[in-house]
Amino acid sequence: MPDLITHMAFSHVLIRIYEQIRNSPHRSACRVLFYLGTILPDILSRPWYIVFPKLHAVTLAMHTPAGMLLVCLIVALLFETPVRKPVFLYLWAGTWAHFLLDAFQKQLIYNNYWFFPFTWKAVGWGIAGAGTILEWIPVWLACVLVFELSIFIINRKKRIYRSAG
């Protein structure tokens, strides 16, 4: 499993690309929901089966799209009616960013069950090994920094051209 720092850096780049394409203003509540969705599958499954190994089969369902669909729906219902849909969509998109990133990792024990409960067939491409993930943390953080600086420079030039014109 990619570590939480990798998940957060990856999700930050995704949400910022989305904001730039949509030309949407900074909405920190939406970002927080997306970030939460990105780490939610690991938070709801990993600690529990580490502390209680006999619960692995139960907690494994929480690390699947079907399990996370139910969690996202339940969390969205905790909000007022007008914001339920955006809450659900940002959480759900974040969980898919999580699953996408997990699919790139070679699994020691397969756990990318995207089609659970219909099949136990694991999905994944096995490009990066589990032990190499920590080596990539500085690369991810550097990518986020370069990405943010690029966005800052581009937006600054846009403001300069608008004020001059």
C-alpha positions, 0 to 999 in steps of 0.5 A: 500500500502506498503510504498516506503521504504518497496518497495525499501528495497524489490527491493534492496534484489531482485536485489542483489539476481539477481546479485549474481545468474548471477554473474554480476558486479555492474551496478548502472544504471540497479539498478536505473531503477529497483528501479524506476520501483518499486516505479513508480506505486505509484508515478504516481497514489497516489499523483494525486488522493490524490490532485484530488480525482475526478481523482481516476478512471483515476489514478487507471489505472496507478497502474495496469500492463497495465498502467505501461506497457505503461509507461515503453514502453514510458520511454524506447523510450526516450533512444537511440535504443541500450539501450531501451530493457534493460531500459524497462526490468528493469523498467518492472521487478521493477513494477512487484516487486511493484505489488507482494509486494502490493498483500500481503497487505490487501486492504481497497479499492481493487486496485490490478487490475492485469488484467485491462482492461479485468476485475476489479477483484482484486488480493491479498492475504491479509496477512499484514494489511495496518497499520502494514507496518510501523512497518516492516520498521526496519525489512526490513532495518535490512534485507538489512543490514544483506544481504549486510554484507553476500554478502560482506563476501562471496565475500571477501572469494571468493577473498581470495581463488582466490588469494591464489590459 
